[in-house]
Amino acid sequence: RDTILLDDKIPFEEKITFLQDEAKKTEYLSFAFADKNGNSTIFNSKREKTNIAQRECFKKDMKGETTKSDLLVSSATGEQVIIIATPIYKNGEHIGVCYGRRDGGLLSEFVSNIKYKETGFAYMINNEGISVGDRNKDLVINKVNFLKQAEKDNDLKGLADIMTNSMLKRQIGSGEYKYEGKDQIVAFAPVKNSNWIIAMGIEKKEILKEANSIRNIFIILSLVITIIGALAIYIVSGSITKPIVAITERLNELA
């Protein structure tokens, strides 16, 4: 791909065709190249141009790092995207950045496909507590920040406390909180090499329901064992008392 990008003899239309095919194969929306000033050209039929100089990932790429952006709004299309970028060198000189745009909705699609029992769910937030992946896509589209929401909604205080004390510190852990009137139990962990944290949870009542089922099984087993024990005692005691009664009757006859 570097060769295609840097070869001035290859017509721009040919570069577009090649890179659009590559994007389709690798599930990207498009590929683009930005020079050292952040002036970017997107390899598609519209030849969209934009400037990404203020993007944090671009600044890191210009320092020689390969980066993956947080969920952001494309300055070219206005859509939510994730940008994966890498520095480009020509004859040893850093001349710019090549980057690909992926659909930002893939995070919500990913967590929506995670199922566990009847009420299990998953979601993703970034290091600031902003929703980046959720079964409720409106939370992502509106960039809902749960920490700020908790300032106005006391019901979110439990979630905000877990985020502040553990999740946003990128710790692995678990906790309980109430959300939309439902008690939930969650486990969470940071996603390596990203700004994201993933959480998986389930409604507490479903867990308690299973615990109650197990308790009921033990109660039934205890009753069965008690009944079996009583029957065993009855049978054994009967087998012992019958000979004693017979001997007693014989002794009475002899007397």
C-alpha positions as YAML, in Angstrom:
chain: A
units: angstrom
residues:
- id: 1
  name: ARG
  ca: [0.00, 0.00, 0.00]
- id: 2
  name: ASP
  ca: [2.90, 2.36, 0.75]
- id: 3
  name: THR
  ca: [4.21, 1.80, -2.79]
- id: 4
  name: ILE
  ca: [0.84, 2.68, -4.30]
- id: 5
  name: LEU
  ca: [0.59, 5.84, -2.19]
- id: 6
  name: LEU
  ca: [4.10, 7.12, -2.87]
- id: 7
  name: ASP
  ca: [4.49, 6.26, -6.54]
- id: 8
  name: ASP
  ca: [3.85, 9.50, -8.46]
- id: 9
  name: LYS
  ca: [3.71, 7.58, -11.76]
- id: 10
  name: ILE
  ca: [0.50, 5.79, -10.74]
- id: 11
  name: PRO
  ca: [-2.60, 7.84, -11.69]
- id: 12
  name: PHE
  ca: [-4.76, 9.01, -8.81]
- id: 13
  name: GLU
  ca: [-7.77, 7.16, -10.23]
- id: 14
  name: GLU
  ca: [-5.83, 3.90, -10.11]
- id: 15
  name: LYS
  ca: [-4.86, 4.57, -6.50]
- id: 16
  name: ILE
  ca: [-8.52, 5.15, -5.67]
- id: 17
  name: THR
  ca: [-9.58, 1.88, -7.29]
- id: 18
  name: PHE
  ca: [-6.89, -0.10, -5.48]
- id: 19
  name: LEU
  ca: [-7.50, 1.44, -2.06]
- id: 20
  name: GLN
  ca: [-11.29, 1.18, -2.33]
- id: 21
  name: ASP
  ca: [-10.90, -2.55, -3.04]
- id: 22
  name: GLU
  ca: [-8.57, -2.82, -0.05]
- id: 23
  name: ALA
  ca: [-11.09, -0.99, 2.15]
- id: 24
  name: LYS
  ca: [-13.85, -3.38, 1.15]
- id: 25
  name: LYS
  ca: [-11.68, -6.43, 1.86]
- id: 26
  name: THR
  ca: [-10.62, -5.19, 5.29]
- id: 27
  name: GLU
  ca: [-14.04, -3.72, 6.29]
- id: 28
  name: TYR
  ca: [-12.89, -0.10, 6.27]
- id: 29
  name: LEU
  ca: [-14.98, 2.78, 4.98]
- id: 30
  name: SER
  ca: [-12.03, 4.37, 3.21]
- id: 31
  name: PHE
  ca: [-8.32, 5.09, 3.28]
- id: 32
  name: ALA
  ca: [-6.69, 8.51, 3.21]
- id: 33
  name: PHE
  ca: [-3.32, 10.22, 3.25]
- id: 34
  name: ALA
  ca: [-2.45, 13.36, 5.23]
- id: 35
  name: ASP
  ca: [0.74, 15.37, 4.74]
- id: 36
  name: LYS
  ca: [2.83, 16.77, 7.59]
- id: 37
  name: ASN
  ca: [0.47, 19.74, 7.92]
- id: 38
  name: GLY
  ca: [-2.55, 17.52, 8.35]
- id: 39
  name: ASN
  ca: [-3.98, 18.23, 4.90]
- id: 40
  name: SER
  ca: [-5.77, 15.04, 4.01]
- id: 41
  name: THR
  ca: [-7.06, 13.52, 0.77]
- id: 42
  name: ILE
  ca: [-9.49, 10.62, 0.96]
- id: 43
  name: PHE
  ca: [-9.19, 7.96, -1.70]
- id: 44
  name: ASN
  ca: [-12.75, 7.81, -2.96]
- id: 45
  name: SER
  ca: [-14.63, 9.03, -6.01]
- id: 46
  name: LYS
  ca: [-15.43, 12.37, -4.32]
- id: 47
  name: ARG
  ca: [-11.76, 12.99, -3.49]
- id: 48
  name: GLU
  ca: [-12.85, 14.58, -0.22]
- id: 49
  name: LYS
  ca: [-10.34, 16.83, 1.45]
- id: 50
  name: THR
  ca: [-10.10, 17.82, 5.09]
- id: 51
  name: ASN
  ca: [-7.53, 18.76, 7.70]
- id: 52
  name: ILE
  ca: [-6.79, 16.50, 10.67]
- id: 53
  name: ALA
  ca: [-3.91, 18.48, 12.19]
- id: 54
  name: GLN
  ca: [-5.80, 18.91, 15.47]
- id: 55
  name: ARG
  ca: [-6.61, 15.23, 15.84]
- id: 56
  name: GLU
  ca: [-4.78, 13.68, 18.79]
- id: 57
  name: CYS
  ca: [-4.04, 10.54, 16.79]
- id: 58
  name: PHE
  ca: [-2.44, 12.64, 14.00]
- id: 59
  name: LYS
  ca: [-0.16, 14.36, 16.52]
- id: 60
  name: LYS
  ca: [0.96, 10.97, 17.84]
- id: 61
  name: ASP
  ca: [1.46, 9.62, 14.32]
- id: 62
  name: MET
  ca: [3.73, 12.55, 13.53]
- id: 63
  name: LYS
  ca: [5.84, 11.38, 16.47]
- id: 64
  name: GLY
  ca: [6.18, 7.99, 14.79]
- id: 65
  name: GLU
  ca: [3.41, 6.11, 16.60]
- id: 66
  name: THR
  ca: [0.74, 3.89, 15.09]
- id: 67
  name: THR
  ca: [-2.56, 4.87, 16.71]
- id: 68
  name: LYS
  ca: [-6.22, 3.98, 17.09]
- id: 69
  name: SER
  ca: [-8.56, 6.91, 17.77]
- id: 70
  name: ASP
  ca: [-11.44, 7.12, 20.17]
- id: 71
  name: LEU
  ca: [-14.92, 7.20, 18.67]
- id: 72
  name: LEU
  ca: [-15.16, 10.53, 16.87]
- id: 73
  name: VAL
  ca: [-17.07, 12.42, 14.20]
- id: 74
  name: SER
  ca: [-15.38, 12.47, 10.81]
- id: 75
  name: SER
  ca: [-14.53, 16.01, 9.69]
- id: 76
  name: ALA
  ca: [-15.05, 14.85, 6.10]
- id: 77
  name: THR
  ca: [-18.39, 13.05, 6.33]
- id: 78
  name: GLY
  ca: [-19.88, 13.99, 9.71]
- id: 79
  name: GLU
  ca: [-20.29, 10.29, 10.56]
- id: 80
  name: GLN
  ca: [-19.08, 8.53, 13.71]
- id: 81
  name: VAL
  ca: [-15.87, 6.73, 12.90]
- id: 82
  name: ILE
  ca: [-12.81, 5.11, 14.40]
- id: 83
  name: ILE
  ca: [-9.53, 6.06, 12.75]
- id: 84
  name: ILE
  ca: [-6.52, 3.78, 12.66]
- id: 85
  name: ALA
  ca: [-3.40, 5.55, 11.45]
- id: 86
  name: THR
  ca: [0.26, 4.90, 10.83]
- id: 87
  name: PRO
  ca: [3.19, 7.16, 9.88]
- id: 88
  name: ILE
  ca: [4.50, 7.06, 6.29]
- id: 89
  name: TYR
  ca: [8.18, 7.43, 5.38]
- id: 90
  name: LYS
  ca: [9.83, 8.11, 2.02]
- id: 91
  name: ASN
  ca: [13.57, 7.64, 1.70]
- id: 92
  name: GLY
  ca: [13.80, 7.72, 5.48]
- id: 93
  name: GLU
  ca: [11.90, 11.01, 5.76]
- id: 94
  name: HIS
  ca: [8.59, 11.19, 7.64]
- id: 95
  name: ILE
  ca: [6.26, 12.69, 5.03]
- id: 96
  name: GLY
  ca: [2.84, 12.17, 6.55]
- id: 97
  name: VAL
  ca: [0.22, 9.71, 7.76]
- id: 98
  name: CYS
  ca: [-1.87, 7.01, 6.14]
- id: 99
  name: TYR
  ca: [-5.13, 6.27, 7.91]
- id: 100
  name: GLY
  ca: [-8.26, 4.24, 7.53]
- id: 101
  name: ARG
  ca: [-11.77, 5.04, 8.71]
- id: 102
  name: ARG
  ca: [-13.96, 2.34, 10.23]
- id: 103
  name: ASP
  ca: [-17.65, 2.63, 11.03]
- id: 104
  name: GLY
  ca: [-18.02, 3.89, 14.60]
- id: 105
  name: GLY
  ca: [-21.17, 1.83, 14.96]
- id: 106
  name: LEU
  ca: [-19.16, -1.39, 15.00]
- id: 107
  name: LEU
  ca: [-18.61, -1.05, 18.78]
- id: 108
  name: SER
  ca: [-22.36, -0.90, 19.42]
- id: 109
  name: GLU
  ca: [-22.88, -3.79, 17.04]
- id: 110
  name: PHE
  ca: [-20.20, -5.78, 18.85]
- id: 111
  name: VAL
  ca: [-21.63, -5.30, 22.35]
- id: 112
  name: SER
  ca: [-25.21, -5.79, 21.14]
- id: 113
  name: ASN
  ca: [-24.27, -9.30, 20.02]
- id: 114
  name: ILE
  ca: [-23.05, -10.25, 23.50]
- id: 115
  name: LYS
  ca: [-25.79, -12.24, 25.21]
- id: 116
  name: TYR
  ca: [-25.85, -13.90, 28.63]
- id: 117
  name: LYS
  ca: [-28.91, -15.69, 29.98]
- id: 118
  name: GLU
  ca: [-32.10, -13.60, 29.77]
- id: 119
  name: THR
  ca: [-31.06, -10.17, 31.04]
- id: 120
  name: GLY
  ca: [-27.32, -10.16, 30.28]
- id: 121
  name: PHE
  ca: [-25.87, -7.14, 28.47]
- id: 122
  name: ALA
  ca: [-22.63, -5.38, 27.59]
- id: 123
  name: TYR
  ca: [-21.49, -1.82, 26.89]
- id: 124
  name: MET
  ca: [-18.33, 0.20, 26.32]
- id: 125
  name: ILE
  ca: [-17.23, 3.59, 27.59]
- id: 126
  name: ASN
  ca: [-14.08, 5.61, 27.05]
- id: 127
  name: ASN
  ca: [-11.66, 6.91, 29.65]
- id: 128
  name: GLU
  ca: [-13.89, 9.94, 30.25]
- id: 129
  name: GLY
  ca: [-17.03, 7.94, 30.98]
- id: 130
  name: ILE
  ca: [-18.63, 8.65, 27.57]
- id: 131
  name: SER
  ca: [-20.64, 5.89, 25.91]
- id: 132
  name: VAL
  ca: [-18.88, 4.53, 22.78]
- id: 133
  name: GLY
  ca: [-20.72, 1.21, 22.41]
- id: 134
  name: ASP
  ca: [-24.17, 0.29, 23.66]
- id: 135
  name: ARG
  ca: [-27.29, -1.70, 22.74]
- id: 136
  name: ASN
  ca: [-29.05, 1.68, 23.07]
- id: 137
  name: LYS
  ca: [-27.30, 3.44, 20.18]
- id: 138
  name: ASP
  ca: [-28.82, 6.81, 21.11]
- id: 139
  name: LEU
  ca: [-26.44, 6.91, 24.10]
- id: 140
  name: VAL
  ca: [-23.51, 6.67, 21.68]
- id: 141
  name: ILE
  ca: [-24.91, 9.08, 19.09]
- id: 142
  name: ASN
  ca: [-25.57, 11.68, 21.80]
- id: 143
  name: LYS
  ca: [-22.17, 11.04, 23.44]
- id: 144
  name: VAL
  ca: [-23.79, 10.54, 26.84]
- id: 145
  name: ASN
  ca: [-21.31, 11.06, 29.68]
- id: 146
  name: PHE
  ca: [-22.53, 9.02, 32.64]
- id: 147
  name: LEU
  ca: [-20.47, 11.00, 35.15]
- id: 148
  name: LYS
  ca: [-22.13, 14.24, 34.10]
- id: 149
  name: GLN
  ca: [-25.53, 12.56, 33.97]
- id: 150
  name: ALA
  ca: [-25.02, 11.42, 37.58]
- id: 151
  name: GLU
  ca: [-24.70, 15.05, 38.65]
- id: 152
  name: LYS
  ca: [-28.35, 15.54, 37.62]
- id: 153
  name: ASP
  ca: [-29.69, 12.05, 38.31]
- id: 154
  name: ASN
  ca: [-29.15, 10.52, 41.76]
- id: 155
  name: ASP
  ca: [-30.13, 7.09, 40.42]
- id: 156
  name: LEU
  ca: [-26.84, 7.05, 38.48]
- id: 157
  name: LYS
  ca: [-24.70, 7.78, 41.54]
- id: 158
  name: GLY
  ca: [-23.87, 4.08, 42.04]
- id: 159
  name: LEU
  ca: [-22.68, 3.76, 38.45]
- id: 160
  name: ALA
  ca: [-20.69, 7.00, 38.70]
- id: 161
  name: ASP
  ca: [-18.97, 5.78, 41.88]
- id: 162
  name: ILE
  ca: [-17.90, 2.53, 40.21]
- id: 163
  name: MET
  ca: [-16.60, 4.46, 37.20]
- id: 164
  name: THR
  ca: [-14.66, 6.94, 39.32]
- id: 165
  name: ASN
  ca: [-13.21, 4.40, 41.76]
- id: 166
  name: SER
  ca: [-12.38, 1.56, 39.36]
- id: 167
  name: MET
  ca: [-13.46, 1.62, 35.73]
- id: 168
  name: LEU
  ca: [-11.88, 4.92, 34.67]
- id: 169
  name: LYS
  ca: [-8.70, 3.94, 36.50]
- id: 170
  name: ARG
  ca: [-8.61, 1.05, 34.01]
- id: 171
  name: GLN
  ca: [-8.86, -1.57, 36.72]
- id: 172
  name: ILE
  ca: [-10.38, -5.02, 36.36]
- id: 173
  name: GLY
  ca: [-13.25, -5.49, 38.78]
- id: 174
  name: SER
  ca: [-16.95, -5.77, 39.43]
- id: 175
  name: GLY
  ca: [-19.73, -3.96, 41.24]
- id: 176
  name: GLU
  ca: [-23.43, -3.32, 41.68]
- id: 177
  name: TYR
  ca: [-25.56, -0.30, 40.84]
- id: 178
  name: LYS
  ca: [-29.09, 0.71, 39.88]
- id: 179
  name: TYR
  ca: [-29.87, 1.78, 36.31]
- id: 180
  name: GLU
  ca: [-33.32, 2.69, 35.02]
- id: 181
  name: GLY
  ca: [-34.81, 1.27, 38.21]
- id: 182
  name: LYS
  ca: [-33.12, -2.13, 37.89]
- id: 183
  name: ASP
  ca: [-30.42, -3.51, 40.19]
- id: 184
  name: GLN
  ca: [-27.52, -4.69, 38.05]
- id: 185
  name: ILE
  ca: [-24.30, -6.60, 38.66]
- id: 186
  name: VAL
  ca: [-21.38, -5.89, 36.30]
- id: 187
  name: ALA
  ca: [-17.82, -6.99, 35.67]
- id: 188
  name: PHE
  ca: [-15.47, -4.76, 33.70]
- id: 189
  name: ALA
  ca: [-11.97, -4.54, 32.21]
- id: 190
  name: PRO
  ca: [-9.97, -2.11, 30.05]
- id: 191
  name: VAL
  ca: [-9.55, -2.90, 26.34]
- id: 192
  name: LYS
  ca: [-5.83, -3.16, 25.66]
- id: 193
  name: ASN
  ca: [-4.23, -0.57, 23.36]
- id: 194
  name: SER
  ca: [-7.34, 1.63, 23.32]
- id: 195
  name: ASN
  ca: [-9.17, 4.32, 25.29]
- id: 196
  name: TRP
  ca: [-12.07, 1.98, 25.98]
- id: 197
  name: ILE
  ca: [-13.42, -0.07, 28.87]
- id: 198
  name: ILE
  ca: [-15.87, -2.92, 28.35]
- id: 199
  name: ALA
  ca: [-18.45, -3.99, 30.93]
- id: 200
  name: MET
  ca: [-20.69, -7.05, 31.03]
- id: 201
  name: GLY
  ca: [-23.63, -7.30, 33.39]
- id: 202
  name: ILE
  ca: [-26.85, -8.98, 34.33]
- id: 203
  name: GLU
  ca: [-29.90, -7.98, 36.34]
- id: 204
  name: LYS
  ca: [-29.51, -8.92, 39.98]
- id: 205
  name: LYS
  ca: [-32.98, -10.46, 40.21]
- id: 206
  name: GLU
  ca: [-32.01, -13.11, 37.66]
- id: 207
  name: ILE
  ca: [-28.98, -14.10, 39.72]
- id: 208
  name: LEU
  ca: [-31.08, -14.20, 42.90]
- id: 209
  name: LYS
  ca: [-33.69, -16.24, 41.06]
- id: 210
  name: GLU
  ca: [-31.07, -18.87, 40.29]
- id: 211
  name: ALA
  ca: [-29.80, -18.75, 43.87]
- id: 212
  name: ASN
  ca: [-33.34, -19.31, 45.10]
- id: 213
  name: SER
  ca: [-33.71, -22.23, 42.70]
- id: 214
  name: ILE
  ca: [-30.56, -23.81, 44.11]
- id: 215
  name: ARG
  ca: [-31.85, -23.20, 47.65]
- id: 216
  name: ASN
  ca: [-35.15, -24.86, 46.77]
- id: 217
  name: ILE
  ca: [-33.31, -27.86, 45.34]
- id: 218
  name: PHE
  ca: [-31.41, -28.28, 48.61]
- id: 219
  name: ILE
  ca: [-34.64, -28.00, 50.60]
- id: 220
  name: ILE
  ca: [-36.30, -30.68, 48.46]
- id: 221
  name: LEU
  ca: [-33.22, -32.93, 48.73]
- id: 222
  name: SER
  ca: [-33.22, -32.46, 52.50]
- id: 223
  name: LEU
  ca: [-36.90, -33.46, 52.70]
- id: 224
  name: VAL
  ca: [-36.32, -36.52, 50.49]
- id: 225
  name: ILE
  ca: [-33.34, -37.59, 52.61]
- id: 226
  name: THR
  ca: [-35.40, -37.09, 55.79]
- id: 227
  name: ILE
  ca: [-38.27, -39.22, 54.40]
- id: 228
  name: ILE
  ca: [-35.89, -41.94, 53.23]
- id: 229
  name: GLY
  ca: [-34.21, -41.91, 56.64]
- id: 230
  name: ALA
  ca: [-37.58, -42.24, 58.39]
- id: 231
  name: LEU
  ca: [-38.56, -45.15, 56.15]
- id: 232
  name: ALA
  ca: [-35.23, -46.84, 56.74]
- id: 233
  name: ILE
  ca: [-35.65, -46.50, 60.51]
- id: 234
  name: TYR
  ca: [-39.18, -47.87, 60.30]
- id: 235
  name: ILE
  ca: [-38.08, -50.85, 58.22]
- id: 236
  name: VAL
  ca: [-35.06, -51.63, 60.38]
- id: 237
  name: SER
  ca: [-36.93, -51.18, 63.65]
- id: 238
  name: GLY
  ca: [-39.70, -53.44, 62.35]
- id: 239
  name: SER
  ca: [-37.26, -56.17, 61.46]
- id: 240
  name: ILE
  ca: [-35.82, -56.00, 64.98]
- id: 241
  name: THR
  ca: [-39.07, -55.81, 66.96]
- id: 242
  name: LYS
  ca: [-40.86, -58.72, 65.23]
- id: 243
  name: PRO
  ca: [-38.49, -61.44, 66.60]
- id: 244
  name: ILE
  ca: [-38.61, -59.82, 70.03]
- id: 245
  name: VAL
  ca: [-42.43, -59.92, 70.02]
- id: 246
  name: ALA
  ca: [-42.38, -63.57, 68.88]
- id: 247
  name: ILE
  ca: [-39.96, -64.57, 71.64]
- id: 248
  name: THR
  ca: [-42.03, -62.71, 74.22]
- id: 249
  name: GLU
  ca: [-45.18, -64.53, 73.14]
- id: 250
  name: ARG
  ca: [-43.35, -67.91, 73.31]
- id: 251
  name: LEU
  ca: [-42.07, -67.16, 76.78]
- id: 252
  name: ASN
  ca: [-45.60, -66.30, 77.90]
- id: 253
  name: GLU
  ca: [-46.82, -69.66, 76.58]
- id: 254
  name: LEU
  ca: [-44.03, -71.48, 78.44]
- id: 255
  name: ALA
  ca: [-44.87, -69.61, 81.64]
...
